[in-house]
Amino acid sequence: MTFDKIVLESNLVRLEPLTREHRQGLCEAIRDGELWNLQVTLVPHPDNIDAFIDKALDLYATGDGITFVTIDNQSNKIVGSSRFMKADFSHKKVEIGYTFLAKSAQRTRTNTQAKLLMLSYAFDELHFNRVEFLTDYLNKKSRDAILNLGAKQEGILCNHMIMPDGRVRDSVLFSIINGSWPGIKMYLTNKLK
């Protein structure tokens, strides 16, 4: 089973499956804040965006997930990206990751709305049991954002991966499960009013 190439949309944001046509807009979003310089996340440099897009399209082709560009509906500009990844349809679980937002879109309702769309699709349409999030232990901003979605921290994966600069990263694992989803959906919906 694979993900359908669908557009997820609300009044604030639109999530479109990533294509090569999104290249320029995605580069502009990454340049807004020089996101590739963040040491606690994996955002491609604009010079490497073609490899990022190729990898995303390969992951879709193998059924691993689908990458979206995040578009601000008011400006119609790409402001970031997020990905369903490590999909396991037999166990009804998926991870949301590779999320990044242009600096101008950070600390707005954009990420909350995008995650509400993705979580609604995962739980209400695909009937998944579990959605996971992983982030760098040192990325407090990301950890706080995930907790603000209503996810629960499950643990820390020590020496989980090696970052591009050679640092050995500890990753924090969070999840939202289907039994908690109705309350979290209500919380996020009210938060966006």
C-alpha positions in Angstrom: 0.0 0.0 0.0 1.2 3.6 -0.7 0.0 7.1 -0.1 -2.3 8.8 -2.5 -0.9 12.0 -4.0 -3.5 14.2 -2.4 -3.6 17.9 -1.5 -4.4 18.6 2.2 -5.9 22.1 2.6 -7.3 24.4 5.2 -8.0 28.1 5.2 -4.4 28.8 6.3 -2.2 26.3 4.5 -2.1 23.9 1.6 0.1 20.8 1.6 0.9 19.7 -1.9 2.9 16.5 -2.7 6.4 17.6 -3.5 7.3 17.8 -7.3 10.3 19.2 -9.2 8.1 22.2 -10.0 8.3 23.2 -6.3 12.1 23.5 -6.5 12.5 27.3 -6.6 9.8 28.0 -4.0 11.4 25.5 -1.6 14.8 27.0 -2.1 13.4 30.5 -1.2 11.8 29.1 1.9 15.1 27.5 3.0 17.0 30.7 2.3 14.6 32.6 4.6 16.6 32.1 7.8 19.4 30.1 6.2 17.8 27.0 7.6 20.7 24.7 6.4 22.9 26.3 9.1 20.8 25.0 11.9 23.0 22.4 13.7 20.1 20.5 15.3 18.1 19.6 12.2 18.6 18.3 8.6 17.6 21.0 6.1 19.2 20.8 2.7 21.3 23.7 1.4 19.6 25.1 -1.7 22.5 23.8 -3.7 21.5 20.3 -2.7 17.8 20.6 -3.2 17.7 18.3 -6.2 19.1 15.5 -4.1 16.4 16.2 -1.4 13.7 16.1 -4.1 15.1 12.9 -5.7 15.2 11.2 -2.3 11.6 12.3 -1.5 10.4 11.0 -4.9 12.3 7.7 -4.4 10.7 7.3 -0.9 7.3 7.8 -2.4 8.0 5.3 -5.2 9.0 2.6 -2.7 5.9 3.2 -0.5 7.9 4.6 2.4 6.1 7.9 2.6 5.2 11.2 0.9 6.7 14.6 1.2 4.6 17.8 1.1 5.5 21.4 0.5 3.8 23.7 2.9 2.1 26.7 1.1 0.8 29.7 2.9 -2.7 30.3 1.4 -2.6 34.1 1.9 0.6 34.7 0.0 0.5 31.5 -2.1 4.2 31.0 -1.3 6.0 27.9 -0.3 7.1 28.3 3.4 8.4 24.8 4.2 8.0 21.1 3.9 7.0 18.1 6.0 7.0 14.3 5.3 5.2 11.2 6.1 8.0 8.6 6.4 8.8 5.1 7.6 5.3 4.1 6.8 4.2 0.7 8.0 0.7 0.0 6.7 0.6 -3.5 8.1 1.1 -2.1 11.7 -0.8 1.1 10.9 1.9 3.5 11.9 4.0 6.3 10.3 6.4 9.0 11.3 6.1 12.7 10.5 9.5 14.2 10.0 11.8 16.4 7.8 9.7 19.3 8.8 11.1 22.8 8.3 9.6 26.2 8.0 11.0 29.5 6.6 12.0 31.8 9.5 9.1 34.2 8.6 6.6 31.3 9.0 8.0 30.2 12.4 6.0 31.1 15.5 2.8 31.4 13.4 -0.1 29.0 13.2 1.3 27.5 10.0 3.0 24.4 11.6 0.1 23.7 13.9 -2.3 23.8 10.9 -0.1 21.7 8.7 0.3 19.1 11.4 -3.5 19.1 12.1 -4.0 18.3 8.4 -1.4 15.5 8.4 -2.6 14.0 11.6 -6.3 14.1 10.4 -5.3 12.3 7.3 -3.3 9.7 9.1 -5.9 8.9 11.7 -9.3 9.8 10.1 -8.6 8.7 6.5 -5.8 6.0 6.8 -7.0 4.8 10.2 -3.5 4.5 11.5 -2.9 3.5 15.2 0.2 5.6 15.7 2.1 8.6 14.4 5.7 9.2 15.6 7.9 12.2 15.7 11.7 12.1 16.3 13.8 15.2 16.9 17.3 16.0 18.1 17.6 16.2 21.9 19.3 19.5 21.5 16.5 21.0 19.5 14.4 22.4 22.3 12.3 24.5 19.9 11.3 21.3 18.0 10.7 19.3 21.2 8.4 22.1 22.5 6.5 22.3 19.2 5.9 18.6 19.2 4.7 18.6 22.8 2.4 21.6 21.9 0.7 19.4 19.3 -0.3 17.1 22.1 2.2 14.3 21.5 3.7 12.4 24.4 7.4 11.9 24.9 8.2 8.2 25.0 11.9 8.2 25.4 15.4 9.1 24.3 17.3 7.1 21.7 21.0 7.6 22.7 23.6 7.8 20.0 20.8 7.5 17.5 22.5 9.0 14.5 25.4 10.9 13.2 24.8 14.5 12.1 26.5 16.0 9.0 29.0 17.8 11.2 30.0 14.5 12.9 28.2 15.0 16.1 26.5 11.9 17.5 22.9 12.8 18.1 20.5 11.6 20.8 17.0 11.7 19.4 13.8 12.1 21.4 10.8 9.9 20.4 7.2 11.2 20.6 3.9 9.8 19.6 0.3 10.4 19.2 -1.9 7.3 19.2 -5.4 6.8 17.9 -7.0 6.6 21.3 -5.7 10.1 22.1 -6.5 11.5 18.7 -10.1 12.8 19.2 -9.1 14.9 22.2 -5.9 16.2 20.5 -7.9 17.0 17.3 -10.3 19.1 19.4 -7.4 20.8 21.2 -5.6 21.7 18.0 -8.8 22.8 16.3 -9.7 25.1 19.2 -6.1 26.4 19.3 -6.4 27.5 15.7 -9.6 29.5 16.2 
